């Protein structure tokens, strides 16, 4: 009996030591960023105002009525895969890349970080994010987490223009159908190469309708999309037309990317949600105390303990 009590005490002491290792002490741990108030939707609602002449969305049929058995509502829609918030799978610019339905699930439930360049973008209509901006962020916040998505806020979600996939150009008063052009801001090829060299991100998301920075609004983006091609050659997907107007921390949150599972598709509409919940489906992978807790409870049970208290 005495031996059993001694062994039981040692089991609980070991459990406390392991848990303490996982938690760390206040003097050695970095304060965690404040949690989000709840899941944050980073998706633009699909509607005509969130589309463009190049990537339209429309409701061709809307039937809503009370019937014999109650209320019923159905819609028929027609949409470009690039209307509203969407994912561009690596296959979009890489013949051997993953298609939308082939992107592994562990790359859709991931850690995320935010790089906010909205102030720079507001001062410079042709602002292009380079590798230097990424290095500056890393010096301040540390390396990007492995298996993460980098979100870049250019400030398009903070104004009315950010609610649209594109921006209407000035039109004469008699014009009824505005002409749209895409913003010229975006990433440079050297920024994409920097991310690929690090091999830590699985996706890059922006609040723009295209990833690549463009020389001017007149030349467009038809110059090979070098930044997007560099990423997709490494099987890194992109998220476009995100709503990044919501306040997010620079790091310490997770992202749930939910694209429509269209077989063989290169692009598809996606719902994107930010949360402070861990992206790991198993606590044991992210929390070193998880295995210790199971081990301690098992040891206590083997020693005949009738009650186990976990603090």
Secondary structure, 3 states (H helix, E strand, C coil): CHHHHHHHHHHHHHHHHHHHHHHCCCCCCCCCCCCCCCCEECECCCCHHHCCCCCCEEEEEEEEEEECCEEEEEEEEEECCCCCCEEECHHHCCCCCCCHHHCCHHHCEEEEEEEECHHHHHHCCCCEECHHHHHHHHHHHCCCCCCEEEEEECCHHHCHHHHCCCEECCCCCCCCCCCEECCCCEECHHHHHHHHHHCCEEEEEECCCCCECCCCCCCCCCCCCHHHHHHHHCCCEEEECECCCCCCCCCCEEEEEEECCCCCCCEEEEEEEEECCCCCCCHHHHCCHHHHHHHHHHHHHHCCCCCCCCC
